[in-house]
Amino acid sequence: MKNISDFCGYDYKSLIYFENIIKKLKIPKIGKIVQLGSNFCVTLERMCNFYGHKRCIGYDLINPLNHPNVVIKDCSKLGKDKKMDNFMIAYCDIDLSSLHISPKLRINAVKWAAKQVVKNGYILTNNSWAFKKHSSFDVEKFFIDNKFKIIQLDKYKNQKWAKIFNKKSPWNTKSAMLCKKL
């Protein structure tokens, strides 16, 4: 059995992407920094330290470490509470469940986040290469149709961190993308 830290620790994809890509982006000053699927909050805590605790929020079904910035919520219901779920987003990491287990959950999260992102804001999610294995949803077409620019993370594959990541982890840069709101 795999160790739980393999899926939510310091080698987890969200943290690797945050440390090597996201921190270097010009994230808009307006809007929240959101992590959908905060798990043990390793990445969320790093985002809080980098962007400020007031700006960052995580969502998950559970909050095992009682992180103060986590909203315990069934994310399949995102957008249903107009008062609580409607706010501006500068950056959103969509990492709910696993795409092969809950493709509809990811699709709903993508559609919700796309409505909330401010101009020049970003969404990190799986690309069509990953989505097409588990659903008929064309995530890249959806983002392009909603005025986003697609940045495939595979463009980083020759950087030292990505070579190690692609070789030693169960994830790969070829399955992820950043979507920048135009």
Secondary structure, 3 states (H helix, E strand, C coil): CCCCHHHHCCCCHHHHHHHHCHHHCCCCCCCEEEEECCCCCHHHHHHHHHHCCCCEEEEECCCCCCCCCEEECCHHHCCCCHHHHCCCEEEEEECCCCCCCCHHHHHHHHHHHHHHEEEEEEEEEECHHHHCCCCCCCHHHHHHHCCEEEEEHHHHCCCHHHHHHHHHCCCCHHHEEEEEEC
